[in-house]
Amino acid sequence: MSRPTRAIVDAEALRHNLAEVRRRAPRAKVIAIVKANGYGHGLLWVAKTLADARADAFGVASVEEGLVLREEGIAKPICLLEGFFGPDELPLLAQYDLAPVIHHESQVRALEMARLARALSVWIKIDTGMHRLGFAPSAFPDVYRRLKAAAAVGTIRVMSHFASADDPASGAVTQAQIDTFNAAAAGVDLERSLANSAGIVAWPASHLEWVRPGIMLYGGDPQVGGAASTFNLRPVMTLTTALISVAQRRKGDAIGYGPEYRCPEDMPVGVAAIGYGDGYPRRMPVGTPVLVNGKRVPIVGRVSMDMLTVDLRSQPHAKIGDPVVLWGADLPADEIAARAGTISYELFCHVAKRIPRVAVDGAEA
């Protein structure tokens, strides 16, 4: 026997979500964003599943992530979304055919000076209002001219990133970014990318030649306050464990650290084998639901490092070994994230490496 905590990841759901991207943006190529260990789902498993499903390219955060994909046989184009961090990385980029995003003057100078075995494909990033990375729109023509003249640079493409496309109330801001991007890239015959998941589902004018889905691939809600099912998306991850203790507690008994919770009456309390050491947020409040035998029950007491406790009054026959689901198809991760004041991205990315990822394919689940 081993600890029962698992993250079950479903290939059929992942392929379905990629197909939904293509349905919504049928003329665009797809850069599947797999950074941060495939949003916690497993970098190689996600990339291989999506490569087989004919994603056109992959987006990662660093050279290290790109090398993992190349060394495991991923031949699709790979975009380094934060670019390169120093000129010493450029030979590796050339050797492994990795395409950096260029967002800063220091990167332009490094490419102008570089002599590489292979010219790099690059993406120029324009800052259209995110104010995080990228060149001012007015600087784009000069950056493009310089990179086009650089011996180390081959194919050039151009991108930007939405700041608020996930918020239906911020339409004017998003439209302004689209207009700024189109104006900046006008007059050059370059492939463009602007749409993230929110852009894909809500802003068809942003689809252009390439789209960059992230959270929607994993079945998370691409818009604030919505539901992933509204966009025909399926959750890829089910985070599951089991009860390892069931005990009858008395009225007034304190449960867990603190104590912040006392039993309001005589009641059964279960202990599930998962906690903040596994990535389940410690700040999750009392009353947050989990599923025991498919039925909702509330968390009571503080989340511990390796365990959490649940109120079993609605499940009086629950026993050791019964399944506990923290999020999945019948308990959306977006709902659980909202309880902790965060987003599903953070929940997925924080699932600890010590939790095995168990791959299934639809009916195998």
C-alpha positions in Angstrom: 0.0 0.0 0.0 1.1 3.6 -0.6 -0.3 7.0 0.3 -3.5 7.3 -1.7 -3.1 10.9 -2.9 -3.0 11.2 -6.7 -3.4 13.8 -9.4 -5.3 11.9 -12.2 -4.8 13.6 -15.6 -7.0 12.8 -18.5 -5.6 12.8 -22.0 -9.1 12.7 -23.6 -10.0 15.9 -21.8 -6.8 17.6 -22.9 -7.3 16.7 -26.5 -10.9 17.8 -26.3 -9.8 21.2 -25.0 -7.3 21.6 -27.8 -10.0 20.8 -30.3 -12.2 23.5 -28.7 -9.4 26.0 -29.2 -9.3 25.0 -32.9 -13.1 25.2 -33.2 -13.0 28.8 -31.9 -9.9 29.9 -33.9 -10.0 27.7 -37.0 -7.6 29.8 -39.1 -4.9 30.2 -36.4 -2.0 28.0 -35.5 -1.8 27.0 -31.9 1.1 27.6 -29.4 0.1 25.3 -26.5 1.4 26.9 -23.3 3.1 24.1 -21.2 5.3 26.2 -18.9 5.3 25.6 -15.1 5.4 21.8 -15.5 2.4 21.9 -17.9 0.5 24.0 -15.3 1.2 21.3 -12.8 -0.1 18.5 -15.0 3.3 17.2 -16.0 5.4 18.9 -18.7 6.3 15.9 -20.8 2.9 14.2 -20.5 1.1 17.4 -21.6 3.5 18.1 -24.5 3.5 14.5 -25.8 -0.3 14.3 -25.6 -0.7 17.6 -27.4 2.0 16.9 -30.0 0.1 13.7 -30.9 -3.0 15.8 -31.1 -1.2 18.1 -33.6 -0.6 21.3 -31.6 1.6 23.5 -33.8 4.1 24.7 -31.2 4.8 24.9 -27.5 5.4 27.8 -25.1 7.7 27.5 -22.1 9.3 30.0 -19.7 12.9 29.1 -19.9 15.7 27.3 -21.8 15.7 24.6 -19.2 12.0 23.7 -20.0 12.7 23.8 -23.7 15.7 21.4 -23.3 13.6 18.9 -21.4 11.1 18.8 -24.4 13.8 18.6 -27.0 15.7 15.8 -25.2 12.5 13.8 -24.9 11.9 14.0 -28.7 9.5 16.9 -29.0 10.3 18.3 -32.5 7.6 21.0 -32.7 8.6 24.7 -32.5 9.2 25.9 -29.0 8.8 29.5 -27.9 10.7 30.8 -24.9 8.1 33.2 -23.5 10.6 35.2 -21.3 13.3 35.1 -24.0 16.8 34.5 -23.0 18.4 35.8 -19.8 22.0 36.3 -21.1 24.1 36.0 -24.3 25.6 32.7 -22.9 22.3 31.0 -23.7 22.3 31.8 -27.4 24.4 28.8 -28.5 22.0 26.5 -26.7 19.1 28.2 -28.4 20.7 27.7 -31.8 21.7 24.1 -31.0 18.2 23.1 -29.9 16.2 25.4 -32.2 14.4 27.4 -29.5 12.7 30.6 -30.4 13.0 33.4 -27.9 10.7 36.3 -27.3 12.7 39.5 -27.6 11.4 42.2 -25.2 14.4 44.3 -24.1 17.2 46.3 -25.7 19.9 44.1 -24.1 18.6 41.1 -26.0 18.6 43.0 -29.3 22.3 44.0 -28.7 23.2 40.4 -27.8 21.7 39.2 -31.1 23.4 41.8 -33.1 26.8 40.7 -31.7 26.1 37.0 -31.8 27.6 34.6 -34.4 25.6 31.3 -34.2 25.7 28.0 -36.0 22.0 28.5 -36.8 19.9 31.6 -37.2 17.2 31.9 -34.5 13.5 32.3 -35.1 12.4 35.1 -32.7 9.3 36.8 -31.5 9.3 40.6 -31.0 7.1 41.5 -28.1 5.2 44.8 -28.2 3.9 46.3 -24.9 0.3 47.3 -25.8 -0.8 48.0 -22.2 0.2 45.1 -20.0 3.3 47.1 -19.0 5.3 44.0 -18.0 7.5 43.0 -20.9 7.9 44.4 -24.4 8.9 47.4 -26.5 6.9 50.5 -26.8 4.9 50.5 -30.0 6.9 53.4 -31.3 10.1 51.5 -30.8 9.0 48.5 -32.8 10.0 49.6 -36.3 13.6 50.2 -35.2 13.8 46.9 -33.3 12.4 45.1 -36.3 14.9 46.8 -38.6 17.9 45.9 -36.4 16.8 42.2 -35.9 16.2 41.8 -39.6 19.7 42.9 -40.2 21.3 40.6 -37.6 23.1 37.5 -38.9 21.9 35.6 -35.8 18.2 36.1 -36.6 16.1 34.2 -39.1 12.3 34.2 -39.0 10.8 37.1 -37.2 7.3 37.1 -35.7 5.5 39.6 -33.4 3.3 39.2 -30.3 1.8 41.1 -27.4 -0.2 40.0 -24.3 -3.6 41.0 -23.0 -3.9 42.6 -19.5 -7.6 42.2 -18.9 -9.2 40.1 -21.6 -10.4 37.7 -18.9 -12.6 40.4 -17.4 -15.9 41.0 -19.4 -16.1 44.4 -17.9 -12.8 45.6 -19.4 -13.8 45.6 -23.0 -12.6 49.1 -23.8 -9.1 48.2 -22.4 -8.9 45.0 -24.5 -10.1 46.7 -27.7 -7.5 49.4 -27.2 -4.8 46.8 -26.9 -6.0 45.1 -30.2 -6.0 48.5 -31.9 -2.6 49.4 -30.6 -1.1 46.0 -31.7 -2.6 46.2 -35.2 -1.4 49.7 -35.7 2.1 48.9 -34.5 2.5 45.8 -36.7 0.9 47.4 -39.7 3.2 47.7 -42.8 5.3 44.6 -42.0 4.4 41.2 -43.3 4.9 39.2 -40.1 2.9 36.4 -38.4 1.3 37.8 -35.3 0.1 36.4 -31.9 -2.1 38.2 -29.4 -4.9 35.9 -28.1 -4.4 34.0 -24.8 -7.2 31.8 -23.6 -9.5 34.7 -22.8 -8.8 36.2 -26.2 -9.6 32.9 -27.9 -13.1 32.6 -26.3 -14.1 36.3 -26.2 -12.2 38.3 -28.7 -12.2 36.7 -32.2 -10.5 39.8 -33.7 -7.4 38.9 -31.7 -7.0 35.4 -33.2 -4.7 36.5 -36.0 -2.1 33.9 -37.2 -1.2 32.3 -33.9 -3.1 31.8 -30.6 -1.6 30.9 -27.3 -4.0 28.9 -25.1 -3.0 28.2 -21.5 -5.6 27.7 -18.8 -8.3 26.6 -21.2 -6.2 23.6 -22.3 -6.4 22.3 -18.7 -10.1 22.9 -18.3 -9.9 26.1 -16.2 -12.2 29.1 -16.7 -10.7 31.6 -19.1 -12.9 34.4 -17.8 -13.4 36.0 -14.4 -16.6 34.8 -12.7 -17.6 32.3 -15.3 -17.5 28.6 -15.6 -15.3 26.5 -17.8 -18.2 24.3 -18.8 -19.8 27.4 -20.4 -17.0 27.3 -22.9 -17.3 23.5 -23.5 -14.0 22.8 -21.6 -13.3 19.7 -19.5 -11.1 19.5 -16.4 -8.0 17.6 -17.1 -6.9 17.1 -13.5 -8.7 15.3 -10.7 -7.0 15.7 -7.4 -7.9 12.8 -5.2 -7.0 11.0 -1.9 -8.8 8.9 0.6 -10.0 8.9 4.2 -7.4 7.5 6.6 -9.4 8.0 9.8 -13.0 8.3 10.8 -13.8 9.1 14.4 -16.8 10.1 16.5 -16.2 13.5 18.2 -18.1 15.1 21.0 -19.9 18.5 21.0 -17.2 21.1 21.8 -14.2 19.0 20.7 -11.6 21.2 19.0 -10.4 19.9 15.6 -6.9 20.4 14.4 -4.4 23.2 15.0 -5.6 26.5 16.6 -8.2 25.4 17.4 -10.4 27.4 15.1 -13.2 24.9 14.9 -15.2 23.2 17.6 -17.8 20.5 16.9 -21.3 22.0 17.3 -22.7 18.6 18.3 -21.6 15.0 18.5 -20.5 14.2 15.0 -18.2 12.0 12.8 -15.0 13.7 11.6 -12.9 12.2 8.8 -9.2 12.8 8.1 -8.0 12.9 4.4 -4.4 12.3 3.4 -3.7 15.6 1.8 -2.5 19.0 3.0 -0.5 22.1 2.2 2.7 20.0 1.7 0.9 18.6 -1.3 -0.1 22.0 -2.6 -3.6 22.2 -1.2 -3.8 25.8 0.2 -3.4 26.2 4.0 -5.6 29.3 3.8 -8.6 27.2 2.6 -11.4 28.3 4.9 -13.7 26.1 7.0 -16.7 25.1 4.9 -14.8 24.6 1.6 -16.3 21.5 0.0 -14.6 18.2 -0.9 -16.3 15.1 -2.3 -16.5 12.0 -0.1 -18.0 9.1 -2.1 -19.1 11.7 -4.7 -21.0 13.8 -2.1 -20.0 17.3 -0.9 -18.8 17.6 2.7 -17.2 20.7 4.3 -13.6 21.0 5.6 -13.4 21.7 9.3 -10.4 23.0 11.1 -7.2 24.2 9.6 -5.5 22.4 6.7 -2.3 20.7 8.0 0.8 19.9 6.1 -0.2 16.3 5.2 -3.9 16.1 6.3 -7.2 17.9 6.4 -10.3 17.1 8.4 -13.9 17.0 7.1 -17.4 17.0 8.6 -19.0 13.6 7.9 -22.5 14.3 9.3 -24.0 14.0 5.8 -21.9 10.8 5.2 -22.5 8.8 8.4 -21.5 5.5 6.7 -18.1 6.8 5.4 -15.2 4.6 6.3 -11.4 4.5 6.0 -10.3 4.1 2.4 -13.3 5.9 0.9 -12.3 8.3 -1.9 -12.0 12.1 -1.4 -11.9 14.4 -4.4 -10.4 17.9 -3.9 -11.3 19.1 -7.3 -12.2 17.6 -10.7 -15.2 17.1 -13.0 -17.8 17.3 -10.3 -16.1 19.9 -8.1 -14.6 22.7 -10.3 -11.1 23.9 -9.5 -12.2 27.4 -10.2 -14.8 27.2 -7.4 -12.2 25.8 -4.9 -9.7 28.5 -6.0 -12.2 31.2 -5.3 -12.7 29.9 -1.8 -9.0 30.6 -1.2 -9.0 33.9 -2.9 -6.9 32.7 -5.8 -7.3 31.3 -9.3 -7.2 27.7 -10.7 -3.8 28.4 -12.3 -2.2 28.6 -8.8 -3.9 25.5 -7.6 -2.7 23.4 -10.5 0.8 24.8 -10.5 1.2 24.2 -6.7 0.3 20.5 -6.8 3.5 19.1 -5.2 5.9 16.9 -7.1 5.5 14.2 -4.4 2.0 13.6 -5.7 2.1 11.0 -8.5 0.5 12.1 -11.8 -1.6 9.2 -13.0 -2.5 9.4 -16.7 -5.8 8.0 -18.0 -7.5 8.3 -21.3 -11.2 9.1 -21.0 -13.1 5.9 -20.2 -10.0 4.5 -18.4 -10.7 7.0 -15.6 
